[in-house]
Amino acid sequence: MSLTFYYAPMSTASVTSLVLAELDIPHERVRVDLAQGGSKTPEFLKLNPNGKVPVIVHDGTPVFESSAITLYLGETFGVAKKVYPEPGPRRGEAMKWIAWANVTLGEAIGRWARNTLDWFPADQRNAKAGERARLEIDDCFRILDGSLEGRQFVAGDYTLADAHLRSFIDWASSLSLDTSSYPRLAAWAARCAERPGYRKHLAEAKG
């Protein structure tokens, strides 16, 4: 089995890094220097024509987009590792939260960042759009908090959906988007952080 993970620090590749840490499977890590155009080389564009990380290459087949990677790794390795559900309703629950993390929560966070942070030129920012995105982020936090009523994790037992979501919550926290007023969400995040895979992920990020 050959598995290569192309990543860059402080990027959405952090999602895949945490998922791989949870799976604890052998893989090669290849750091891509985004500032030096590492994701725009002809060689990399053959793997991902979008010129972005993360990308994995499993037995010669590239897979890009963090949600697709989590779903693929879950189906391929996660069932045997007891961190991804068998086909059926519980898998459906895991899949919906993985997609929701990117399409709903992640999109709102990204829109808020683009319109409020000085990462982007002032003439490209829109204060009203930023305010609207902030309201949507709070709504996402409320939705996730509500989904955890009576549950330890989003699909019952811990799955890669929790790892995927936890990485997005880490992103929100790094941008000072506070989740502390959502008690179930905060408790869930703390439970996720107790896992060996999460601690391994943090150690790899520091290294």
N, C-alpha and C positions, 0 to 999 in steps of 0.2 A: 504494500500500500504506500502510495506517495501522496503527501499532502503538503502544499506550500501556501503560506499565508503572507500576502503583501499588505503592508500596513504603514501608517505614519502616526507618530504620537499626536495627541490632542486632535483627533479626527474621529469620524464615525467608525473607523476601524476599531475603536475601543469596544464597540458592541461585539464584534467578532472575537476580539481578544478575550473578553470575559466568557463568551460561549465556549471557546476552545479550552479555556482554563477549567471550566466546569466539566467538559467531556474528558479532559486529561488524556488526550490521544497524541501520539508522536506526530510532530509536524515541523517543517522548516519555516523560520520567520525571516522575511526579507523586508528590510526597512526601505521605504521609498522617500527620497528627499524631495518633498513637494516644492520647496523654495528654489531648488536648483532644476526644476522641470522634470523630475524623475518620473512623474506620472504621464508625461507627454512624449516620451521617447517612442520610436516605432515599435520597439520590443514590448513595452508595456501596453501600448494601444492595441496590440494584437490580443492581449488578455482582456482588456476593458476599453472599448473604443470611446467610452465617456471620459477616460483619462482621470479616474478617481479611484481612491481606496475606500473600503477594503475590496480585495479580490482573494479568492482561494483557487488553487488549481489542484484538483483531486484526480489522480491517475490520468493526467493529461487534459482534463476538461476544466476550463475556467468557469467560475461562478462569481458574478458580481451582484451588488446591491445587498446591504446588510440584512434586510429581512429575508431575502431569498437564500442567503447563506445560512442563516439560522434555521430556516425550515429544512434546507437540504441536509445540514449537519445533524439536525434532530432526527430526520427520517433515516439517515444512513448509519449514524452511530448512537444517537440518543436513546432509542428504545432499549437497546441492549444494556445501556448504562443506567437505565431507570430514571432518566431526566427528560424524557419526551414520551408522550402517550402513544399507545397503540392506536391504529386507525379506529375512529369512532367519535362519539360526542366530545370526550375529553380532549382529543386532538383538535377538534374544531374550536374548543375554547382556547387552547394554546395558540392556535393559528390566528384567531381573531385579534388577540392581544398583541402578537408580534406585528401584524399588519397595522393595527391601531397606533402602536408606538411610533412608527414611521410616518404614516399618512396623516394622522390627526395630531398627536402630541408633538412629534418632531417637527412637523410643518409649522405649527403655531410658534414653537420656540424659535425656529429659524427665521420666521417672518418678524417676530419681535426683535430679535438680535439685529437683523438687517436694517430696521427702522429706528433703533434706539442707541446702538453702540457705536463708538467712534472707530470701529473696524472699517466702517464704510464712510465714504465722503458725505459731508453734511447735505450737499445738494441732491443726494440720492436717498435721503431718509425722509420719512413721512410720519410726523408725530401722531396723527390720528390713526394711521395704520398700525403703529406701534401700540397705541392704547387698545385698539381692538384686539390685537394679537394677545396682549396681556390678559384681557378678559377671557379669551378662549383658553389660554393656558390654565387659568384658575378653574375654568369649567372642566378641563381635562383632569386636573388634580381631584376635583370633586367626584368626577365619574369613577376614577380609579379607587378613590377612598371608599365610595359606596359599594363598589364591586367586591371589596374585601370584607364586607360585613359577614361575620360567621365563618370566615375562611382565613387560613394561614397564608395561602398563596392564590394566585389568580385562577388556577385551574384545579384547586384542591391541594394536592401535594405539589412540592416544588418541581418546576419544569424549566426548560430553557426559555420559555416565555417570560418567566420572572427575571432571568439573567438579562434578557434583551431589554425589558422594561427598566430594570435597575440601572442599566447603563444610560438610558435617556434621563432618568431622574438624577443621576450623577452629573450629566451635562447641565441640566437645569440648575442644580445646586452650585455648580462652578460659575454660573452666571448670576448668582445671588437671587435666584427665584426660590422663595422659601416655601417649603411644604410642611412646616411644623404645625400649622393650624389644622392639618388633616391627620387626626390621630391614628387611624387605621393604616393610612399610607405610610406614615412615619414608622409605625411598628413593623410593617411589612418590610420596609427598606432596611431596618435594623436586622431583621431575621435573615434577609438575603446577604447582608454584610458579614454574618457569622459563618457563612459557608467557606470551606477550605478553598474552593475554586475562586471565590471572590478575593480572598487574601493572596492567593497565588497571582491573580490578575494584577492586584495592586503592586506586588513585588516586581512583576515583569515590567509594569509601567515605569517604576522608579529606576529599574535597570536599563 
